[in-house]
Amino acid sequence: MKPSYILGIDAAKHKVRAVLWRRDDERYLLEKDLPVSAAGRRELLARLQAEVKEPERLLVLIEATGVLHLPWAAALSKAGYAVAVINPLMARRLSTVENSIRQNKTDPLDARGLCALGALHGEKLLTHYRFRLKPEQFALQRLVTVRQALRNALTNCKKTYQSVLELSFPELGALLEVDGAGIRELLGKAPTPAAIARVRLSTLEKNWMLRPKAARLKALAADSIADREFSAASAPALQAILAAVGAMEARLRQLDQQIETLARQGIDLKTKALVESIPGFGPTTAAKVLAYLPGELLRSGPNRKVAARLQAFMGNDPRLKESGQWKGQTKMSKRGVEPLRTAFFQAAFSASHSDPELKVFYQRKRAQGKCHHVALSHLMRILTRRMTAVLRSGHPYQSNLNLALQNAA
């Protein structure tokens, strides 16, 4: 049954635009900016109770705006209204005739556009994008987001570390892996070539990670091209960045433990075990995937279509650019849930080394001239199909029962 009322909400940081539309007479009953506060929420709920006597007759459409839409979606859902959270791109695809050419963008126009979208496709949107409040899953999502931010900061810190090291000890990278725990421990105590040269060989050899190249390291440090004054001046910075890297790595390990704990509390362990049966997905990556994977996407249609739907949901679907005889470069759309896409990319990278079939497939794509990231995107598609088959069947992954490795796209 089509909803009799549509509420369109365009959320922003300090205010929301709410528009209530009635189907019977195609009339707008409410058009108002509300403050982002408890008073604004109470005012909206009171107005809805006055205008809509039966909550099941109202459909609420809200644009996903970072996390700004979540308090409103949760409040309306708890009040008994059906809420669908949609991508802003979907709302922009439907322009009124008056605004189709100029494509003006204002909060009132956006909220009205949501009402028009709900009037045409409300039932379908609710089927695919219904908001469901899951505190445990949300807690896991937030923790994954923090982990990703910390991981990005760690990557930047390591780049800074290598930049400082290029000035204080330029030759070191040619001899050792500078990100190794052994050399970082040594540099924390002896941050200059001169300081390393003064360390006894027997002391260097006590570190088993440095032992094979300890003699060469000591000789290289004694005859380094690095300027002594520059190296000494860079020593405090090198020690500071090494301390920061160590602290971030320790915090990441703690976050991984927290994610694993939350995953056990908020995710079905059988489902998690099914995902981990697929090569490439470890405990942390499986938890990330299930934190963002909506079960509604897996419920209807053949496996191939469900996998394509999931691929589009995470933004790993191809984006075509063609017009007449012109054909542009096909790229990954990246219009989807970024943490989910990142988790699949990490799984694809792992599977390209650990799974014999995918390793061969990856090498074949590279031999065809595909770059590393493009080859991994093909592996992501295969992993999406594998996961779809595993989760829908309820059986662990077995290579001889799954899809053949062929590039159908």
WOCORQUI-V908918 format. One record per pair of residues at least 24 apart in sequence whose C-alpha atoms are under 10 Angstrom apart, sorted by the first residue. I is the first residue (numbers start at 1). J is the second residue. D is the distance in whole Angstrom. If there is no record, write none. Layout:
<<I J D> <I J D>>
This chain:
<<1 57 9> <1 122 10> <1 123 8> <2 57 8> <2 58 9> <2 59 9> <2 118 9> <2 119 8> <2 120 9> <2 121 9> <2 122 7> <2 123 7> <3 55 10> <3 56 8> <3 57 5> <3 58 6> <3 59 6> <3 60 10> <3 82 10> <3 118 9> <3 119 8> <3 122 7> <3 123 8> <4 52 9> <4 54 10> <4 56 9> <4 57 5> <4 58 6> <4 59 8> <4 119 9> <5 29 10> <5 51 9> <5 52 8> <5 55 9> <5 56 9> <5 57 6> <5 58 5> <5 59 6> <5 60 9> <5 115 9> <5 118 9> <5 119 9> <6 57 9> <6 58 6> <6 59 5> <6 60 6> <6 61 7> <6 112 10> <6 114 8> <6 115 6> <6 116 8> <6 117 9> <6 118 6> <6 119 7> <6 122 8> <7 31 10> <7 48 9> <7 58 7> <7 59 6> <7 60 5> <7 61 6> <7 62 8> <7 83 9> <7 111 8> <7 112 9> <7 114 8> <7 115 6> <7 116 10> <7 118 8> <8 59 9> <8 60 6> <8 61 5> <8 62 6> <8 63 9> <8 108 10> <8 110 8> <8 111 5> <8 112 6> <8 113 8> <8 114 5> <8 115 5> <8 116 9> <8 117 9> <8 118 8> <9 33 10> <9 60 8> <9 61 6> <9 62 5> <9 63 7> <9 69 9> <9 72 9> <9 73 9> <9 85 10> <9 107 9> <9 108 9> <9 110 8> <9 111 5> <9 112 9> <9 113 10> <9 114 7> <9 115 9> <10 61 9> <10 62 6> <10 63 6> <10 64 9> <10 65 8> <10 68 10> <10 69 8> <10 88 10> <10 106 10> <10 107 6> <10 108 8> <10 109 9> <10 110 6> <10 111 5> <10 112 9> <10 113 10> <10 114 8> <11 36 9> <11 62 8> <11 63 7> <11 64 8> <11 65 7> <11 66 10> <11 67 10> <11 68 6> <11 69 6> <11 70 9> <11 71 10> <11 72 8> <11 107 8> <11 110 10> <11 111 9> <12 36 8> <12 65 8> <12 66 10> <12 67 10> <12 68 6> <12 69 8> <12 107 9> <13 65 9> <13 67 10> <13 68 6> <13 69 9> <14 68 9> <15 40 9> <15 68 10> <15 107 10> <16 40 9> <16 41 10> <16 68 9> <16 69 9> <16 72 9> <16 107 8> <16 108 10> <16 111 9> <17 106 10> <17 107 6> <17 108 6> <17 109 10> <17 110 9> <17 111 6> <17 112 9> <18 44 8> <18 62 10> <18 107 9> <18 108 8> <18 110 10> <18 111 6> <18 112 9> <18 115 10> <19 60 10> <19 108 8> <19 109 10> <19 110 10> <19 111 6> <19 112 6> <19 113 10> <19 114 9> <19 115 7> <20 47 10> <20 48 8> <20 51 9> <20 52 10> <20 58 9> <20 59 10> <20 60 9> <20 111 9> <20 112 9> <20 115 8> <21 58 10> <21 112 8> <21 115 7> <21 116 9> <21 118 10> <21 119 9> <22 51 10> <22 52 10> <22 58 9> <22 115 9> <22 119 9> <23 115 10> <23 119 8> <26 119 10> <28 112 9> <28 115 9> <31 108 8> <31 111 9> <31 112 9> <32 108 8> <32 111 10> <33 107 9> <33 108 9> <36 68 9> <36 71 9> <36 72 9> <37 71 10> <41 71 9> <41 72 7> <41 75 8> <41 76 9> <42 75 10> <44 72 10> <44 76 9> <45 75 9> <45 76 8> <45 79 8> <48 76 10> <48 81 10> <49 79 10> <54 80 10> <54 81 9> <55 79 8> <55 80 6> <55 81 5> <55 82 8> <56 80 7> <56 81 6> <56 82 7> <57 81 8> <57 82 9> <58 82 7> <58 83 9> <59 83 6> <59 84 8> <59 115 9> <59 118 8> <59 119 9> <59 122 7> <59 123 9> <59 125 10> <59 126 8> <60 84 6> <60 85 8> <60 114 9> <60 115 9> <60 118 8> <60 122 9> <60 126 9> <60 130 10> <60 131 10> <61 85 6> <61 86 7> <61 91 10> <61 111 9> <61 114 6> <61 115 7> <61 117 9> <61 118 7> <61 122 8> <61 125 9> <61 126 9> <61 129 10> <61 130 9> <61 131 10> <62 86 6> <62 87 9> <62 88 9> <62 91 10> <62 111 8> <62 114 8> <62 115 10> <62 131 10> <63 87 6> <63 88 5> <63 89 9> <63 90 9> <63 91 8> <63 110 9> <63 111 9> <63 114 8> <64 88 6> <64 89 10> <70 131 9> <70 133 9> <73 131 7> <73 132 9> <73 133 9> <74 131 8> <74 132 8> <74 133 7> <74 134 10> <75 133 10> <76 131 10> <77 130 10> <77 131 7> <77 132 8> <77 133 8> <78 132 10> <78 133 9> <82 126 8> <82 130 7> <82 131 8> <82 132 10> <83 125 10> <83 126 7> <83 129 8> <83 130 6> <83 131 5> <83 132 8> <84 118 9> <84 122 9> <84 123 10> <84 124 10> <84 125 7> <84 126 5> <84 127 9> <84 128 8> <84 129 5> <84 130 4> <84 131 5> <84 132 9> <85 125 9> <85 126 8> <85 128 10> <85 129 6> <85 130 7> <85 131 6> <85 132 10> <86 114 9> <86 125 8> <86 126 9> <86 128 9> <86 129 6> <86 130 9> <86 131 9> <87 129 9> <87 335 9> <87 336 9> <88 114 9> <89 335 9> <90 114 9> <90 117 9> <91 115 10> <91 116 9> <91 117 7> <91 118 10> <92 117 10> <93 117 9> <94 120 10> <127 296 8> <127 297 10> <128 294 9> <128 295 10> <128 296 7> <128 297 7> <129 294 9> <129 296 8> <129 297 9> <130 296 9> <132 294 10> <134 266 9> <135 266 8> <136 262 7> <136 263 8> <136 265 7> <136 266 5> <136 267 8> <136 291 9> <137 262 8> <137 263 8> <137 265 9> <137 266 6> <137 267 7> <137 287 10> <137 290 8> <137 291 6> <137 292 8> <137 293 10> <138 266 9> <138 291 7> <138 292 9> <139 259 9> <139 262 8> <139 263 10> <139 266 9> <139 291 9> <140 258 9> <140 259 7> <140 260 9> <140 261 10> <140 262 6> <140 263 7> <140 265 10> <140 266 8> <140 267 9> <140 287 8> <140 288 8> <140 290 9> <140 291 6> <140 292 9> <141 259 9> <141 287 9> <141 288 7> <141 289 10> <141 290 9> <141 291 6> <141 292 7> <141 339 9> <142 291 9> <143 255 8> <143 256 9> <143 258 8> <143 259 7> <143 262 9> <143 288 9> <143 291 10> <144 255 8> <144 256 9> <144 258 10> <144 259 7> <144 284 10> <144 285 10> <144 287 9> <144 288 7> <144 289 10> <144 291 8> <144 292 10> <144 339 8> <145 288 10> <145 338 10> <145 339 7> <146 252 10> <146 255 9> <147 251 9> <147 252 7> <147 253 10> <147 254 10> <147 255 7> <147 256 8> <147 259 9> <148 252 9> <148 339 8> <148 342 9> <150 248 7> <150 249 9> <150 251 9> <150 252 7> <150 255 10> <151 248 8> <151 249 9> <151 251 10> <151 252 7> <153 245 9> <153 248 8> <154 244 8> <154 245 6> <154 246 9> <154 247 10> <154 248 6> <154 249 8> <154 252 9> <155 245 9> <156 245 10> <157 241 7> <157 242 9> <157 244 8> <157 245 6> <157 248 9> <158 241 8> <158 242 8> <158 244 9> <158 245 7> <159 241 10> <160 237 10> <160 238 9> <160 241 8> <160 242 10> <161 237 9> <161 238 7> <161 239 9> <161 240 9> <161 241 6> <161 242 7> <161 244 10> <161 245 9> <162 238 9> <162 241 10> <163 238 10> <164 231 9> <164 234 7> <164 235 9> <164 237 7> <164 238 6> <164 241 9> <165 191 9> <165 192 9> <165 226 10> <165 231 9> <165 234 8> <165 235 9> <165 237 10> <165 238 7> <166 226 9> <166 231 10> <167 225 10> <167 226 7> <167 227 8> <167 230 7> <167 231 7> <167 234 8> <168 192 6> <168 193 7> <168 224 9> <168 225 9> <168 226 6> <168 227 7> <168 228 8> <168 229 9> <168 230 6> <168 231 4> <168 232 8> <168 233 9> <168 234 6> <168 235 8> <168 238 9> <169 193 6> <169 194 10> <169 220 9> <169 221 8> <169 224 7> <169 225 8> <169 226 6> <169 227 9> <169 228 10> <169 230 10> <169 231 7> <169 234 10> <170 224 8> <170 225 7> <170 226 7> <171 217 10> <171 220 8> <171 221 9> <171 224 7> <171 225 8> <171 226 8> <172 217 8> <172 220 8> <172 221 8> <172 224 9> <175 213 8> <175 216 8> <175 217 7> <175 220 9> <176 209 10> <176 210 9> <176 213 8> <176 217 9> <179 242 10> <180 209 8> <180 210 9> <181 207 10> <181 209 8> <181 210 10> <181 246 9> <182 207 7> <182 208 8> <182 209 5> <182 210 6> <182 211 10> <183 207 9> <183 209 8> <183 210 7> <184 238 10> <184 239 9> <184 242 7> <184 243 10> <184 245 10> <184 246 9> <185 239 10> <185 242 9> <185 243 10> <185 246 10> <186 210 9> <187 235 9> <187 238 8> <187 239 7> <187 242 8> <188 235 9> <188 236 10> <188 238 8> <188 239 5> <188 240 9> <188 241 9> <188 242 7> <188 243 8> <189 235 10> <189 239 8> <190 235 9> <190 239 9> <191 231 8> <191 232 8> <191 234 8> <191 235 5> <191 236 8> <191 237 9> <191 238 7> <191 239 7> <192 221 8> <192 224 10> <192 226 9> <192 227 10> <192 228 8> <192 229 10> <192 230 9> <192 231 6> <192 232 6> <192 233 9> <192 234 8> <192 235 6> <192 238 9> <193 217 9> <193 218 8> <193 219 10> <193 220 8> <193 221 4> <193 222 7> <193 223 8> <193 224 7> <193 225 9> <193 226 8> <193 227 10> <193 228 8> <193 231 8> <193 232 9> <194 218 9> <194 221 6> <194 222 6> <194 223 9> <194 224 8> <194 226 10> <194 228 8> <194 231 9> <194 232 9> <195 221 8> <195 222 9> <195 232 9> <196 220 9> <196 221 6> <196 222 8> <197 221 5> <197 222 5> <197 223 9> <197 224 10> <198 222 8> <255 284 10> <256 283 9> <256 284 7> <256 285 10> <256 287 10> <257 284 9> <258 284 10> <259 283 9> <259 284 7> <259 285 10> <259 287 7> <259 288 8> <259 291 10> <260 284 7> <260 285 10> <260 286 10> <260 287 7> <260 288 10> <261 287 10> <262 287 9> <262 291 10> <263 287 6> <263 288 9> <263 290 8> <263 291 8> <266 290 10> <266 291 9> <267 291 8> <270 391 10> <270 394 9> <270 395 10> <270 396 10> <271 390 9> <271 391 7> <271 394 8> <271 395 10> <271 396 10> <272 391 10> <273 395 10> <273 396 8> <274 387 8> <274 390 7> <274 391 7> <274 393 10> <274 394 7> <274 395 7> <274 396 5> <274 397 7> <275 386 9> <275 387 7> <275 388 10> <275 390 7> <275 391 8> <275 395 10> <275 396 8> <275 397 8> <276 387 10> <276 396 9> <276 397 9> <277 387 9> <277 390 9> <277 395 9> <277 396 6> <277 397 6> <277 398 8> <278 347 9> <278 351 9> <278 355 9> <278 383 8> <278 386 7> <278 387 7> <278 390 8> <278 396 8> <278 397 5> <278 398 8> <278 399 9> <279 347 8> <279 348 9> <279 350 8> <279 351 6> <279 352 9> <279 353 10> <279 354 7> <279 355 6> <279 356 10> <279 358 9> <279 383 9> <279 386 10> <279 397 8> <279 398 10> <279 399 10> <280 344 9> <280 345 10> <280 346 8> <280 347 4> <280 348 6> <280 349 7> <280 350 5> <280 351 4> <280 352 8> <280 353 9> <280 354 7> <280 355 8> <280 358 10> <280 383 9> <281 343 9> <281 344 8> <281 346 8> <281 347 5> <281 348 9> <281 350 8> <281 351 8> <281 383 9> <282 347 8> <282 350 9> <284 343 9> <285 340 9> <285 342 9> <285 343 6> <285 344 8> <285 345 10> <285 346 8> <285 347 7> <286 343 8> <286 344 9> <286 347 9> <287 343 9> <288 339 8> <288 340 7> <288 341 10> <288 342 9> <288 343 6> <288 344 9> <289 339 8> <289 340 6> <289 341 9> <289 342 9> <289 343 6> <289 344 8> <290 340 9> <291 339 9> <291 340 8> <292 337 8> <292 338 10> <292 339 8> <292 340 6> <292 341 10> <293 337 9> <293 340 8> <295 391 10> <297 388 10> <298 388 7> <298 389 10> <298 391 8> <298 392 7> <299 392 8> <300 392 10> <302 388 10> <302 389 10> <303 385 7> <303 386 9> <303 387 10> <303 388 6> <303 389 6> <303 392 8> <303 393 10> <304 384 10> <304 385 7> <304 388 8> <304 389 9> <305 385 9> <305 388 10> <306 384 9> <306 385 8> <306 388 7> <306 389 9> <306 392 10> <307 381 8> <307 382 9> <307 383 9> <307 384 6> <307 385 5> <307 386 9> <307 387 8> <307 388 6> <307 389 9> <308 381 8> <308 384 8> <308 385 8> <308 388 10> <309 384 10> <310 336 10> <310 340 10> <310 381 10> <310 384 7> <310 385 9> <310 387 10> <310 388 8> <311 336 9> <311 340 10> <311 341 9> <311 380 9> <311 381 7> <311 384 7> <311 385 9> <312 336 7> <312 337 9> <312 341 10> <313 337 6> <313 338 9> <313 340 9> <313 341 9> <314 338 6> <314 339 8> <314 340 6> <314 341 5> <314 342 9> <314 343 10> <314 344 9> <315 340 9> <315 341 7> <316 340 10> <316 341 7> <316 342 10> <316 344 9> <316 345 9> <316 377 7> <316 378 9> <316 380 8> <316 381 8> <316 384 10> <317 377 9> <317 381 8> <317 409 10> <318 377 10> <318 409 9> <331 374 9> <331 377 10> <332 374 9> <332 377 8> <341 377 10> <341 380 9> <342 380 10> <343 380 10> <344 376 9> <344 377 9> <344 379 9> <344 380 6> <344 381 9> <344 383 8> <344 384 8> <345 373 9> <345 376 7> <345 377 7> <345 378 10> <345 379 8> <345 380 6> <345 381 10> <345 383 10> <346 376 9> <346 380 9> <347 376 9> <347 379 9> <347 380 8> <347 383 8> <348 375 9> <348 376 6> <348 377 8> <348 378 9> <348 379 6> <348 380 6> <348 381 9> <348 382 9> <348 383 7> <348 384 10> <349 373 9> <349 375 10> <349 376 7> <349 377 10> <349 379 8> <349 380 9> <350 376 10> <351 376 9> <351 379 8> <351 380 10> <351 383 9> <352 376 8> <352 379 8> <355 399 10> <357 399 9> <357 404 9> <357 405 8> <358 382 9> <358 383 9> <358 405 8> <360 405 10> <361 405 7> <361 406 8> <361 407 9> <365 407 10> <378 406 10> <378 407 7> <378 408 10> <378 409 9> <379 405 9> <379 407 9> <381 407 9> <381 408 10> <381 409 9> <382 406 9> <382 407 9> <382 408 10>>
